[in-house]
Amino acid sequence: MAQTLIGIVTSDKRDKTITVSITSRETHPLYRKQYSHTRKYTAHDEANEASLGDKVEIVACRPFSKTCSYKLVKVLEKSHGTVELKEDINKVEGIEEKVEDSEKENN
């Protein structure tokens, strides 16, 4: 049975290839402190069906390339999209006014 991993897609920019990050909690053997450890795997995505932020299942297989030794099995959960924050218009206008005032004072 091949190794099966579940993780989040962090990059889908390459054609037919995705990068999957898998985060695990581990305990230090001596100090007993817990920490998170993230591993990245490249996986072959034949149909380009996975996108950024999706939760996917990958399985070990023959090497497709130098770094790609996993294959996408299925997309478990689609991402809900990303949120982009706009800059506050008043702050930007205030900064521009201050710059103009300082330029007038310098001249």
N, C-alpha and C positions, 0 to 999 in steps of 0.2 A: 504494500500500500504506500502510495506517495505521500510526501509531507504536504499538509493542507494548512494554509495560513489565512487569517482574516485581518484586513487593515483598511486604511483610508488612502485614496488616490491623492497624491500631492503634486503630480505633474502628468499632463496628457499632451504635451506639446509635440512629441515625436510621433511619427506615423506608425501605427500598429504597435506602439510600445507605451506602457504606463509605468510610473514610479509609485510604489505602494509603501507607505510608512506604517510600521507596526510598533506600537508603544506598549511596553510591559513594565510592571512594578516589580522590582527586585529588592532583596534585603542583603545588605553587606554582611559577609560571613563573620567578621570580627567585631565590627561596631554596631551591628544590628539596626542600622539606620536604613529606612526605605528610600529608594530613589527610582526615578523613571528612566528607562533605557529605550531609545528609539533606534530601530533598524530600518534601512531602506532596501527594497528589492525592486528590480526591474522585471516586468512581466509582459508577455506577448499578448496583445489584444487584436485579434484578427479583424474584427468588424468595427473597431474604433467605437465601441458602445459605452465604455466607461468615460466619465468626465471628472473634472476636478471636484474633490470633496465627496465622491461616492464611496460607500462602504462596499468592499469587494472581497471575493474569495478567490485565492490563487492556489495553484498546485504545482509541485516540482515536476519537471519533465526534462527531456533532452535539451541541451543548449541550443537556443536559436541564434545566439551571437556570443561575443566575448563576455558580456555582462548579463545577458538575459537567459536565465535558466528556469523561469516560472511561466505558467500559462494562466490566463484569466479563465475561471470556471463560470462564475456568474456574478452579477451585480446584486448585492443583497438589499441595498437601500440607496436611492438616488439622493443627491444633495439638494438642499432647499434653496440654493443660490447664495450669492455673496451680497453683502451690504456695503455700499460705498458711501462714505460720509462727505457731505459738501462742506466747504469752508464757509464760515459765517460771512455774509456779504458785508455787513456793517464793519466787521473787523478789517476786512481787506480794504474797504473804502477809507477807513480811518488811517490805515497805514499809508495809503497813497497820499492822503491830505497832509500827513505829517512830513512825508518826504518832500512834497512840493513846498511846504512852509519852510523847511530847513534849507532847501535850495535857494529860495528867495532871500533868506537871511544871509546866506553865504555870499550872494552877489551884491 
